[in-house]
Amino acid sequence: MAHPPTVAGIGLGGNAGQPERTLQRATERLHLVPDTRVVACSPTYWTPPWGVSAPQPDYLNAVVLVETHLGAPALLLALQVIEHDLGRVRSAERNAARTVDLDVLFYGQAIIDQPDLVVPHPRLSQRAFVLLPLADVAPKLELPGLDRVEHLLDALDPDDFDRIRPAGVTLSVEGQAGVAD
């Protein structure tokens, strides 16, 4: 008997090149990951860069939920391949501009603490630009070791939301990205 799939949350972001096009392509590529199905896509949001010293463009952020039969390390590897294929160049500089960044935000109810993979994402509960799109697709989700998404969002400083603005683009569950009505 096959095991049921695990629901995982993927954070998408990017601010170099053409972020709208790159996030659409990343979502399309997520549809091609073996043993994985995209089940929900959030609207996109523009956010100024956080924790950077040099000026850089705003980030486009979104969250995609997938059902996957892949283990968490295999899912992370698939995300890294997509990043590479879409022009991501890893920099020694923390928070450097990037074409695309794909993060495993959560993996079912697993708590994983490995050198290359920590889930839930270690700063997920502190980042409005992640929690806002996650709340769009799973507000009642209970994140292991944390709280429900809607409660985490309510606990953030309201000033954190002043910096975030809707981008008007929603990534599609069917594999084709489009513009929201």
C-alpha positions as CSV (number, residue, x, y, z in Angstrom):
1,M,0.0,0.0,0.0
2,A,1.4,3.4,-1.0
3,H,2.0,6.0,1.7
4,P,-0.1,9.2,1.5
5,P,1.9,12.2,0.3
6,T,3.3,14.8,2.6
7,V,2.2,18.4,2.3
8,A,5.1,20.8,2.2
9,G,5.3,24.5,1.9
10,I,7.8,26.1,-0.5
11,G,8.7,29.8,-0.2
12,L,9.6,31.5,-3.5
13,G,11.4,34.8,-3.8
14,G,13.6,36.7,-6.1
15,N,14.7,40.2,-6.9
16,A,17.3,40.0,-9.7
17,G,16.5,40.0,-13.4
18,Q,12.8,39.5,-14.1
19,P,11.3,38.2,-10.8
20,E,7.7,37.9,-12.1
21,R,8.8,35.7,-15.0
22,T,11.3,33.7,-12.9
23,L,8.8,32.9,-10.1
24,Q,6.3,31.8,-12.8
25,R,9.0,29.5,-14.4
26,A,9.9,28.2,-10.9
27,T,6.3,27.3,-10.3
28,E,6.0,25.6,-13.7
29,R,9.2,23.6,-12.8
30,L,7.6,22.5,-9.5
31,H,4.9,20.9,-11.5
32,L,7.6,18.7,-13.1
33,V,9.2,17.4,-9.9
34,P,8.7,13.7,-9.7
35,D,6.2,12.3,-7.2
36,T,5.1,15.8,-6.4
37,R,1.9,17.8,-7.1
38,V,1.3,21.5,-6.7
39,V,-1.9,22.0,-4.7
40,A,-2.0,25.7,-3.9
41,C,-0.3,28.9,-5.0
42,S,-0.5,32.2,-3.1
43,P,-0.7,35.6,-4.6
44,T,2.6,37.4,-4.9
45,Y,3.9,40.3,-2.8
46,W,6.6,42.9,-3.3
47,T,8.8,43.4,-0.2
48,P,11.9,45.6,0.3
49,P,15.1,43.7,1.0
50,W,15.7,42.9,4.6
51,G,19.0,42.8,6.4
52,V,21.1,44.2,3.5
53,S,23.7,47.0,3.5
54,A,23.8,47.8,-0.2
55,P,20.8,48.9,-2.2
56,Q,19.0,46.3,-4.2
57,P,15.6,45.8,-5.9
58,D,12.5,44.7,-4.0
59,Y,11.8,41.0,-3.7
60,L,8.8,39.3,-5.2
61,N,7.6,36.6,-2.7
62,A,5.0,33.8,-2.8
63,V,4.2,30.4,-1.3
64,V,3.4,27.2,-3.0
65,L,2.0,24.1,-1.3
66,V,2.8,20.7,-2.7
67,E,1.9,17.1,-1.9
68,T,5.0,15.0,-2.3
69,H,6.2,11.4,-1.9
70,L,9.8,12.7,-1.9
71,G,11.6,12.8,1.4
72,A,12.5,16.3,2.7
73,P,16.2,16.1,1.5
74,A,15.1,14.9,-2.0
75,L,12.6,17.8,-2.2
76,L,15.3,20.3,-1.2
77,L,17.6,18.9,-3.8
78,A,14.9,19.3,-6.5
79,L,14.4,22.9,-5.4
80,Q,18.2,23.5,-5.7
81,V,18.2,22.1,-9.2
82,I,15.4,24.4,-10.2
83,E,17.2,27.4,-8.6
84,H,20.4,26.5,-10.5
85,D,18.5,26.0,-13.8
86,L,16.9,29.4,-13.4
87,G,20.2,31.2,-12.9
88,R,20.6,31.3,-9.1
89,V,24.3,31.9,-8.2
90,R,25.0,31.3,-4.6
91,S,27.0,34.1,-3.0
92,A,29.0,34.2,0.2
93,E,27.2,37.5,0.9
94,R,24.2,36.9,3.1
95,N,20.9,38.2,1.7
96,A,22.5,39.1,-1.7
97,A,20.3,39.8,-4.6
98,R,19.2,36.6,-6.4
99,T,17.2,35.5,-9.4
100,V,15.3,33.0,-7.3
101,D,15.3,31.5,-3.9
102,L,13.2,28.4,-3.1
103,D,13.0,27.4,0.6
104,V,11.3,24.4,2.3
105,L,9.2,26.2,4.8
106,F,7.6,23.1,6.4
107,Y,7.5,19.4,5.5
108,G,4.3,17.9,7.0
109,Q,4.6,17.8,10.8
110,A,8.3,17.0,10.6
111,I,10.9,18.9,12.7
112,I,14.3,18.6,10.9
113,D,17.5,20.0,12.1
114,Q,20.3,19.1,9.7
115,P,23.2,21.2,8.5
116,D,21.6,21.8,5.1
117,L,17.9,21.6,6.0
118,V,16.0,23.0,8.9
119,V,12.2,22.8,9.0
120,P,10.1,24.5,9.9
121,H,12.2,27.2,8.4
122,P,14.1,28.9,11.3
123,R,12.9,32.4,10.6
124,L,9.4,31.6,9.2
125,S,7.6,32.9,12.3
126,Q,9.4,36.3,12.2
127,R,8.8,37.1,8.5
128,A,5.6,38.7,7.4
129,F,6.7,38.4,3.8
130,V,6.5,34.6,4.2
131,L,3.6,34.3,6.6
132,L,1.3,36.6,4.6
133,P,1.3,34.4,1.4
134,L,1.3,31.3,3.6
135,A,-1.8,32.5,5.3
136,D,-3.4,33.1,1.9
137,V,-3.2,29.3,1.2
138,A,-3.2,27.7,4.7
139,P,-4.3,30.1,7.5
140,K,-5.3,27.3,9.8
141,L,-2.2,25.2,9.3
142,E,-0.5,24.2,12.6
143,L,3.3,24.4,12.1
144,P,5.2,21.9,14.2
145,G,6.8,23.4,17.2
146,L,5.3,26.8,16.4
147,D,1.6,27.7,16.2
148,R,-1.1,28.1,13.6
149,V,-0.2,30.3,10.7
150,E,-2.9,32.8,11.4
151,H,-1.7,33.2,15.1
152,L,1.9,33.7,14.0
153,L,0.7,36.4,11.6
154,D,-1.3,38.1,14.3
155,A,1.7,38.1,16.6
156,L,3.9,40.1,14.2
157,D,4.4,43.9,14.5
158,P,1.8,45.7,12.3
159,D,4.6,47.9,11.0
160,D,6.1,44.8,9.3
161,F,3.1,44.9,6.9
162,D,3.5,48.5,5.8
163,R,6.5,47.4,3.7
164,I,4.6,44.6,1.8
165,R,2.4,45.3,-1.2
166,P,0.5,43.0,-3.4
167,A,2.0,42.3,-6.8
168,G,-1.2,41.3,-8.6
169,V,0.2,38.0,-9.9
170,T,-1.0,34.7,-8.7
171,L,0.9,31.6,-9.6
172,S,-1.3,28.8,-11.0
173,V,-1.9,25.4,-9.6
174,E,-2.4,24.0,-13.1
175,G,1.2,24.9,-14.2
176,Q,0.4,28.1,-16.1
177,A,0.9,31.3,-14.2
178,G,-1.5,34.2,-14.7
179,V,-2.5,37.6,-13.6
180,A,-5.1,37.8,-10.8
181,D,-8.4,39.3,-11.5
